[in-house]
């Protein structure tokens, strides 16, 4: 063990002892390393196994674990959903798992490191990008199949090796508003047939997402107060209206579809603490909130979109719907009330 690793382990133990509830992401930041390096560092009482970079095959094996907890997060928001992983669809670059409980859009090209971690009775699979930032984690529950977990780990175990952590690339500079053909952008927006086409629309006009909403005009996108998340979840909870909550990062989008009930603010965090779905969102990191209307072949689809100070998406909320179905009128009523009451 090198002196540097020994020092990191000592500092890790000291910080964890003083702040046992500190999240791994924050602990890594305190140590000045990535979260992937923190996991690889290990600690007393934990067993960490490096996994082969066979990501689709690993995820395809996860249904055998039974009921687990899927966790996806970004800097401002943590999305946790319990359930059984369904069949993996898609290819080597993009995968989908579509189920009532576990609903994922997976971008495997962003995946670089994976580990199986056992800490006492707590077992997990953890995946990270090239910068060592967490993409997705899978935690076993009390009813999960531990033997299946052990078989998965044995089948995909890799030899320990140093982590080649890369620096995060500088963000692309925004195109000046004056360089945007706004009329053509509006025409292309109004011609959308599916919400999934929106990403391509941004690429075509070289727009960042918040910039696009700002240039869209009020009938396409409208800013709302930063308290909009709390108000929207409150309306949905009071009325029993099922919603969809999307949270993601470059390697994963995780979706909850259903009602929300147990809403709890705790310091800067606003939380949903339901049995199968937990959401933890830093309200103090919401820099802008927008109601957005996009045309589709099924009619207009409305979303609440939250962004941080860098313009990165924190979370997106929709009414519950499936392709081929019009938007839920109960969700539209929530949006109308949100706009009317200014999320007071």
C-alpha positions, -999 to +999 in steps of 0.1 A: +000+000+000+015+033-010+016+062+014-009+082-006-035+053-005-028+049+032-034+086+038-067+085+018-079+055+038-071+072+071-088+105+060-118+085+047-122+067+080-119+100+100-145+118+079-169+088+079-167+085+116-176+121+122-203+123+095-216+087+090-246+100+069-224+118+044-232+106+008-205+089-011-204+116-037-198+143-010-172+121+008-152+117-024-153+154-030-139+160+005-111+136-003-104+153-036-110+121-056-138+108-079-165+085-065-152+056-086-118+060-069-135+061-035-153+028-042-121+013-055-102+025-024-125+003-002-125+003+035-125-021+065-155-044+064-161-039+027-153-062-002-150-045-036-148-065-069-140-048-102-163-058-130-156-065-166-168-038-190-195-060-204-223-036-194-253-050-215-245-085-204-243-075-167-276-055-169-292-084-187-284-106-157-298-083-131-335-096-133-323-128-116-316-108-085-353-102-079-366-071-062-338-045-059-335-007-056-323+012-087-306+045-080-297+072-106-286+107-097-270+139-109-255+167-089-288+180-075-311+150-074-313+113-064-340+090-079-345+056-062-370+031-074-377-005-061-387-033-083-376-062-106-356-054-137-373-065-169-357-077-201-330-055-215-339-043-250-318-023-275-282-027-284-246-023-273-249+015-273-284+023-260-305+000-239-340+002-225-358-015-196-395-008-197-415-019-167-441-008-142-414-005-115-380-002-132-380+020-163-346+030-177-330+045-207-294+034-207-265+050-226-238+024-224-212+044-243-209+066-212-201+036-189-165+031-180-161+014-146-182-010-126-179-026-092-197-051-070-196-039-034-204-059-003-206-040+030-219-064+056-254-074+046-255-045+020-247-056-015-247-034-046-236-030-082-222+004-090-213+019-124-193+051-133-183+072-163-148+081-175-146+109-150-155+085-121-189+101-116-217+077-106-241+067-134-262+040-118-263+018-087-283-013-079-288-022-043-302-056-031-332-055-008-343-079+019-360-101-007-333-101-033-315-134-043-281-132-027-269-164-044-278-149-078-258-118-069-228-140-060-231-158-093-233-125-113-202-112-095-182-144-101-192-144-138-182-108-144-153-103-120-122-086-135-087-084-124-080-053-102-064-025-121-056+012-116-085+035-127-076+057-156-098+087-146-103+113-173-108+150-168-143+163-175-143+181-209-150+218-210-187+226-217-195+237-253-199+275-256-234+286-262-244+299-296-252+336-294-289+344-295-283+367-324-269+337-344-301+316-340-327+316-368-356+319-343-383+318-369-370+285-383-365+272-348-402+279-339-413+263-371-393+232-364-406+231-328-442+233-340-436+204-364-424+180-337-442+146-338-427+130-306-411+144-275-380+122-282-373+144-313-366+174-291-329+165-285-324+164-323-341+198-326-316+213-301-287+197-321-300+210-354-300+246-341-270+242-319-290+253-289-285+246-252-317+235-235-324+265-213-315+288-242-340+270-264-367+275-238-359+311-234-361+316-272-392+295-277-419+320-269-445+318-241-469+295-259-441+269-261-422+275-228-428+296-198-407+302-167-423+295-134-410+301-098-383+279-083-409+266-059-427+249-088-414+214-079-428+215-044-461+229-056-464+204-084-457+174-062-481+188-036-509+191-061-502+156-075-501+141-040-533+159-028-553+148-059-538+113-063-527+122-099-501+098-113-471+115-127-438+106-144-405+118-128-374+116-150-340+120-134-308+114-153-272+119-162-252+113-194-253+076-189-288+069-176-323+082-174-345+067-146-383+071-146-409+068-119-445+065-130-472+066-104-485+086-075-465+104-048-477+105-012-452+111+015-436+145+008-409+157+033-388+189+031-355+184+051-331+213+050-322+221+014-336+187+002-372+181-008-380+145-006-406+119-017-404+090+007-428+064-006-424+027-002-413+020-038-401+055-048-378+079-032-367+113-046-342+136-029-338+170-047-317+200-036-342+229-040-314+254-034-297+241-066-327+249-088-317+279-109-347+279-133-380+261-137-401+260-169-434+247-181-428+234-216-454+224-243-443+201-271-466+190-300-468+152-307-490+130-328-510+123-297-516+160-289-496+185-268-474+171-241-466+193-211-436+191-188-421+208-158-384+211-163-359+220-137-323+232-143-292+241-123-270+272-126-250+255-154-281+248-174-280+211-167-313+193-163-321+183-127-354+166-132-384+166-156-420+159-147-448+148-170-483+135-165-486+097-167-491+086-203-481+061-229-474+065-266-507+066-285-526+082-255-534+118-251-521+137-221-539+132-187-564+161-181-557+159-144-520+167-151-530+196-173-551+209-145-521+208-122-500+228-147-529+253-151-531+258-113-493+261-111-493+289-136-523+306-122-511+305-086-475+311-095-465+281-073-472+301-042 
